[in-house]
């Protein structure tokens, strides 16, 4: 095989994989932020779950992309393991569409589809049509790549060493191993099945041996999901385990059936074209395996849990960590189908956790001031350091995601979350300031008057109402924003009233100079917390509107 012909094979494979990535990115840009709501509505029923998984996979021509998305959803807590089972089964059915299209020789229309897609991307201003164009361009490039590979591999039929290698694949074990390893290497069962169809069409490999390679390809495609689950939650690893179990069970079953019954001969007699024979076998493999395992979906979920049981956490409870945010990866690369929905939920959960810490510090700090109790100050300081840590990590995560986010609504939402994180951190700072006043009160034996103490209690009550409102399930609603704005205005009015009262106490000498200074500082922190609460409420509303 000449060097230029070898380059043709790799060039065609590169075009195929790039076209697949374009389609995935186009679908992500068009519907990524709505992916969660779509899946929540449609995966409760097992049959609808399989159908949705098949349709998504058919749209992006990649079961790996769908499975990685499912792993990400399980990892983010957006989907249960039982829901994931149906989508994974559907993904295996949907991946057969590529082989069927290759068998039908639709590659002849690939240049037209690619041109139409690029035309929409370049000359149409509407974002939705541009995303559709990206999907079409990706589909066209995918089949152009497959045609390039087919042309470059034609000389292989005259290469004795390669023909000898292919002849050894009639051994079931060697065929399955070869198919699994080759597919794992290129991380695309669609591409490897297409290459297998090309080899069969050229007479390089017989259908009786190709079926075992095909079975192995179904196992090899699991490697992408395995890589995506590294460092993810236990649930995400179990979703990957289900994907692997599905294909291993199917491979074992069909290997036994093919060895005992004349299945390959039957398909050869019914389907004359070698490309179509492999496409038909691929379809039968996944349809029959799905039909066999569909009633056993819950059992698969339970088996994966038994194989990967929960582990006891040995880390210290005081160790700072991210509870929800994990790298959203696909084979080591950021991005992928469904990333918008995954990122939004992960960030929302992490910010809620951060906000609850800030609320606890506000409550504790007011309590220490009113009771002149320094005992809880260490806990306040520890939580403040945790809040600062979360702000840094969330900011770093958001900066990276904004750079790769393809969905406009998702990008605006993630940007809003960046602003929210900063405002929560500032609330934590003001709570820490309040706690610091307790030290001065005790060290210098400063006392507030009864009137000032009552005003501090009122400040605490309205501040906690405002911060707690941010944790409401109604957060982001326009009417909810109006109520938060009213609370913030109430804080401003109280600040003005209390400053006026403070001046009166200063004139009558009810409060000492040091107490007046501390009370003034306390009012400033009180007012600033209200400002940051309103900022967060406005960003939450923007984020909800964007979605």
SEMILUM-225332 format. One record per residue (C-alpha): residue in one letter; x, y, z. Coordinates in pm, whole numbers. Each point is the difference from the previous one (the first is absolute). Example, Ala and Ser with C-alpha at 12.3 -4.5 7.8 and 13.67 -1.06 7.14 Angstrom:
BEGIN
   code       c1       c2       c3
      A     1230     -450      780
      S      137      344      -66
# end
This chain:
BEGIN
   code       c1       c2       c3
      X        0        0        0
      X      149      333     -107
      X       62      281      246
      X     -247      233     -176
      X     -270     -267       17
      X       67      -40      374
      X      -38      375       39
      X     -331      -30     -182
      X     -126     -249      256
      X       98      223      294
      X     -130      312     -176
      X     -336     -165      -65
      X      -21     -118      361
      X       81      353      118
      X     -280      144     -216
      X     -243     -265      128
      X       76       74      366
      X        0      377      -56
      X     -339      -19     -171
      X     -134     -197      296
      X      136      264      241
      X     -159      279     -208
      X     -339     -169       18
      X       29      -45      376
      X      103      365       47
      X     -284      120     -222
      X     -259     -195      197
      X      154      122      327
      X      -17      362     -120
      X     -359      -43     -117
      X     -147     -183      297
      X      261      -63      267
      X     -151      226      264
      X     -344     -160      -48
      X      138     -353        7
      X      -81      -54      366
      X     -369       92      -25
      X      -39     -208     -316
      X      153     -307      159
      X     -189       41      328
      X     -331       -5     -189
      X       85     -292     -224
      X      212     -246      200
      X     -252      -92      270
      X     -142     -265     -234
      X      251     -268     -108
      X     -127      -16     -359
      X       16      377      -42
      X      346       -2      159
      X      127     -251     -258
      X     -160      201     -281
      X      154      328      118
      X      342     -161       35
      X      -28     -143     -352
      X     -112      331     -153
      X      275      204      166
      X      263     -252     -110
      X     -138       -9     -353
      X       16      380      -10
      X      367       20      100
      X      105     -334     -153
      X      181      -95      322
      X     -108     -227      283
      X      314      113      184
      X     -122      361        5
      X     -339     -105      138
      X      148     -233      261
      X      250      263      118
      X     -292      243       33
      X     -191     -255      209
      X      307      -59      220
      X       22      376       53
      X     -369       27       91
      X       26     -283      254
      X      316      156      141
      X     -177      336       40
      X     -296     -165      174
      X     -232      104     -284
      X      -98     -355      -89
      X      -46     -321      196
      X      189     -315      -88
      X     -326     -170     -103
      X      -78      281     -246
      X      352      -29     -140
      X      -55     -369      -85
      X     -266       79     -261
      X      203      276     -166
      X      307     -224      -22
      X     -207     -274     -164
      X     -142      253     -244
      X      348      130      -78
      X      108     -348     -107
      X     -298      -24     -236
      X       50      352     -139
      X      366      -59      -87
      X     -104     -251     -270
      X     -130      286     -217
      X      350       83     -127
      X       55     -351     -135
      X     -343        2     -163
      X       70      333     -173
      X      337     -128     -124
      X     -169     -314     -130
      X     -250      216     -190
      X      289      195     -161
      X     -138      338      106
      X      362      120       -8
      X      -65      113     -357
      X     -214      279      144
      X      260       94      262
      X      151      296     -191
      X     -347      149      -52
      X      -90      -40      370
      X      336      144      108
      X      -36      299     -236
      X     -355       72      123
      X      121      -15      358
      X      296      233      -59
      X     -229      239     -190
      X     -229       26      303
      X      297       48      234
      X      163      276     -209
      X     -283      192     -164
      X     -295      -29      242
      X       -5      225      305
      X     -263     -181      206
      X      177     -204      271
      X     -244     -293      -11
      X       51      -51     -374
      X      377       31       44
      X      -10     -284      252
      X     -207     -212     -242
      X      256       82     -268
      X      279     -121      229
      X     -182     -332       46
      X      -47      -37     -378
      X      360       96      -76
      X      121     -253      254
      X     -213     -274     -158
      X      135       81     -346
      X      363        9      116
      X      -53     -331      182
      X      -97     -179     -322
      X      264      177     -207
      X      253     -137      248
      X     -145     -349      -35
      X       27       19     -382
      X      360      119       33
      X       83     -297      222
      X     -169     -241     -241
      X      201      127     -295
      X      328       -6      193
      X      -58     -354      129
      X      -73     -151     -343
      X      363     -113      -54
      X      -18     -208      322
      X     -185     -275     -186
      X      325      -73     -190
      X      228        9      307
      X       74     -365      106
      X      106       86      358
      X     -321      192       66
      X     -214     -270     -158
      X      174     -257      224
      X      -75      216      308
      X     -367       26      -93
      X      -25     -374      -50
      X      101      -60      365
      X     -300      204      115
      X     -235     -289      -81
      X      108     -128      341
      X     -274      133      234
      X      234       99      285
      X      253      174     -227
      X     -277      173     -195
      X     -168      135      314
      X      334      115      147
      X      102      171     -324
      X     -336      179      -33
      X        4      114      363
      X      361      124       -7
      X      -31      180     -333
      X     -324      173      103
      X      147       94      339
      X      300      151     -181
      X     -202      230     -226
      X     -284       41      257
      X     -276      -31     -260
      X     -200     -313      -77
      X     -166      180     -291
      X      338       60     -166
      X      129     -352       71
      X     -322     -159     -131
      X       29      216     -312
      X      358     -120      -52
      X     -116     -360       49
      X     -268       54     -266
      X      264      135     -237
      X      224     -304       57
      X     -294     -236      -55
      X     -106      181     -317
      X      356      -41     -136
      X       -5     -373       69
      X      284       34      252
      X     -198     -154      288
      X     -278     -255      -21
      X     -334       67      167
      X       33     -314      215
      X      313      150      161
      X     -117      361       -8
      X     -287      -72      241
      X      243      -76      284
      X      191      323      -67
      X     -337      176        3
      X      -86     -146      340
      X      333      116      138
      X      -60      349     -138
      X     -309       28      217
      X      217      -67      306
      X      279      234     -111
      X     -234      296      -31
      X      -39       -4      381
      X      352      137       47
      X     -113      361      -55
      X     -255      -21      280
      X      258     -173      222
      X      241      290      -52
      X     -279      251       66
      X      -86     -169      331
      X      356       20      137
      X       -8      228      301
      X     -381       14      -12
      X     -250     -113      262
      X      -81     -361       81
      X     -332       36     -183
      X      176      114     -318
      X      233     -301       15
      X     -304     -226       40
      X     -157      151     -313
      X      319      -87     -188
      X      -13     -350      149
      X     -356      -43     -135
      X      120      100     -349
      X      279     -257       21
      X     -230     -273      138
      X     -251       59     -281
      X      259      -55     -273
      X      185     -285      170
      X     -326     -191       59
      X     -103       64     -360
      X      338     -115     -132
      X       -3     -323      202
      X     -358      -76     -105
      X       53       65     -372
      X      336     -178      -13
      X     -167     -314      132
      X     -295       41     -238
      X      225       54     -306
      X      213     -304       88
      X     -302     -228       54
      X     -242      122     -268
      X       42      107     -367
      X      -80      365       73
      X      268      144     -231
      X     -114     -219     -289
      X     -359      115       49
      X      100      368      -10
      X      220      -60     -308
      X     -291     -161     -181
      X     -235      285       86
      X      241      293      -47
      X      230      -16     -305
      X      227      302       67
      X      293      -57      243
      X      -43      354      140
      X     -370      -62       57
      X       71     -339      159
      X      217      160      268
      X     -252      281       50
      X     -280     -257       37
      X      201     -206      249
      X       83      313      199
      X     -368       93       12
      X     -110     -353       99
      X      268      -17      271
      X     -116      318      171
      X     -374      -48      -50
      X        1     -356      133
      X      231       85      292
      X     -226      293       90
      X     -310     -217      -22
      X      161     -265      223
      X      126      246      262
      X     -287      252       -3
      X     -198     -194      265
      X      322      -33      200
      X       94      370       10
      X      -51       31      374
      X      201     -319       47
      X      288      152     -202
      X       -8      309      222
      X        2     -219      313
      X      284     -215     -138
      X      212      307      -76
      X      -60      119      357
      X      108     -340      132
      X      312        4     -217
      X       80      359      104
      X     -130       37      357
      X       13      326      192
      X      336       72      157
      X       50      140      345
      X      150      347       -3
      X      314       19      209
      X       68      368      -51
      X      -32      246      285
      X     -333      175       30
      X      181      334       14
      X      181      -59     -330
      X     -101      258     -261
      X     -128     -149     -324
      X     -245       52     -283
      X     -310     -211       63
      X     -160       27     -344
      X      241      148     -253
      X      205     -258     -187
      X      180       34     -335
      X     -245      -61     -285
      X      216     -200     -237
      X      -33     -224     -300
      X      310     -204      -54
      X      209      260      177
      X     -142      300     -186
      X     -230      257      150
      X     -336       39     -160
      X     -243     -241     -164
      X     -367      -64      -39
      X     -212      120      292
      X      282      197      165
      X     -217      313       41
      X     -263     -181      203
      X      261     -185      208
      X      204      312       77
      X     -304      210       91
      X     -124     -258      251
      X      343      -60      150
      X       62      373       43
      X     -347       64      140
      X       45     -273      263
      X      348      118       96
      X     -115      363       27
      X     -295     -103      214
      X      241     -179      232
      X      224      308       11
      X     -299      227       68
      X     -117     -218      289
      X      344       38      159
      X      -24      377      -37
      X     -349       -1      154
      X      126     -202      297
      X      284      249       51
      X     -238      297      -13
      X     -228     -164      258
      X      289     -102      229
      X      173      339      -27
      X     -309      196      101
      X      -49     -241      288
      X      358       49      127
      X      -42      380      -12
      X     -327       -8      193
      X      120     -254      257
      X      364      121       16
      X      101     -365      -39
      X      339      -67     -166
      X      -26     -381       12
      X     -156      -43     -350
      X      255      233     -168
      X      232     -285      -99
      X     -285     -170     -189
      X      -82      328     -174
      X      363       39     -106
      X       19     -358     -130
      X     -317       44     -204
      X      130      332     -136
      X      316     -174     -121
      X     -217     -271     -158
      X     -211      264     -176
      X      316      165     -135
      X      123     -340     -122
      X     -329      -73     -177
      X        2      342     -164
      X      349      -59     -139
      X      -80     -348     -128
      X     -335      101     -150
      X      157      303     -169
      X      277     -214     -146
      X     -254     -257     -123
      X     -227      265     -152
      X      290      169     -180
      X       91     -329     -164
      X     -360      -84      -93
      X      -72      342     -153
      X      292      -54     -237
      X     -142     -329     -136
      X     -378       53       40
      X     -175      -25     -337
      X     -354       65      117
      X      -80      373       25
      X     -263      -36      272
      X      229     -229      196
      X      286      250      -33
      X     -217      286      135
      X     -115     -217      290
      X      353     -105       91
      X      108      367      -13
      X     -281       89      242
      X      118     -272      235
      X      348      155       -7
      X     -148      329      128
      X     -210     -183      260
      X      306     -174      142
      X      177      333       48
      X     -299      153      176
      X      -36     -297      235
      X      367       34       88
      X      -58      369       85
      X     -295      -94      226
      X      238     -238      176
      X      251      283       45
      X     -261      226      160
      X     -112     -283      230
      X      364      -42      100
      X       15      375       74
      X     -303      -35      227
      X      168     -285      187
      X      311      214       42
      X     -199      265      189
      X      -67     -258      273
      X      370      -10       83
      X        7      378       40
      X     -313       -6      214
      X      156     -251      242
      X      359      127       -7
      X      -96      364       64
      X     -309      -78      205
      X     -225      202     -232
      X     -378      -18       49
      X     -286       97     -227
      X     -305      171      139
      X     -330     -190       23
      X     -132      194     -302
      X      310      -84     -205
      X      -27     -368       94
      X     -362       -5     -117
      X      103      158     -330
      X      271     -266      -43
      X     -264     -271       53
      X     -214      161     -270
      X      302       11     -232
      X       65     -368       60
      X     -361      -97      -73
      X      -30      188     -329
      X      349     -103     -115
      X      -74     -367       56
      X     -332       38     -182
      X      182      155     -297
      X      281     -256      -16
      X     -240     -292       55
      X     -218      128     -286
      X      291      -75     -235
      X      -30     -368       95
      X     -371       -9      -87
      X     -127     -239     -265
      X     -160      304     -167
      X      340      164      -53
      X       25      162     -344
      X     -372       74      -39
      X      -84      365      -77
      X     -250       26      287
      X      258     -152      233
      X      254      261     -117
      X     -249      274       85
      X      -34     -136      355
      X      379      -15       42
      X       28      358     -128
      X     -255      107      262
      X      209     -167      271
      X      311      180     -124
      X     -185      331        7
      X     -114      -83      352
      X      366      -47       97
      X       88      340     -151
      X     -288      169      184
      X       95     -167      329
      X      361      111      -48
      X     -108      361      -42
      X     -239      -17      298
      X      254     -165      228
      X      271      251      -89
      X     -240      276       95
      X      -77     -173      329
      X      371      -48       60
      X       67      373      -41
      X     -271       65      260
      X      165     -238      246
      X      336      162      -62
      X     -143      346       81
      X     -159     -124      322
      X      308     -202       99
      X     -190     -329       28
      X      272     -183     -200
      X      376       34       39
      X      213      124     -290
      X      148     -347      -60
      X     -346     -160        3
      X     -123      257     -253
      X      294      -70     -232
      X      -60     -376       16
      X     -373       46      -56
      X       72      217     -306
      X      230     -268     -143
      X     -263     -262       71
      X     -259      204     -193
      X      237       25     -296
      X       43     -379      -15
      X     -378      -44       41
      X      -68      228     -297
      X      270     -161     -219
      X     -140     -349       63
      X     -334      127     -131
      X      169      135     -314
      X      170     -333      -72
      X     -325     -190       62
      X     -172      212     -266
      X      292      -49     -241
      X      -28     -378       42
      X     -378       10      -48
      X       35      197     -325
      X      262     -245     -134
      X     -217     -300       94
      X     -287      155     -194
      X      227       58     -301
      X      117     -361       15
      X     -357     -133       18
      X     -108      223     -289
      X      295     -116     -212
      X     -105     -361       43
# end
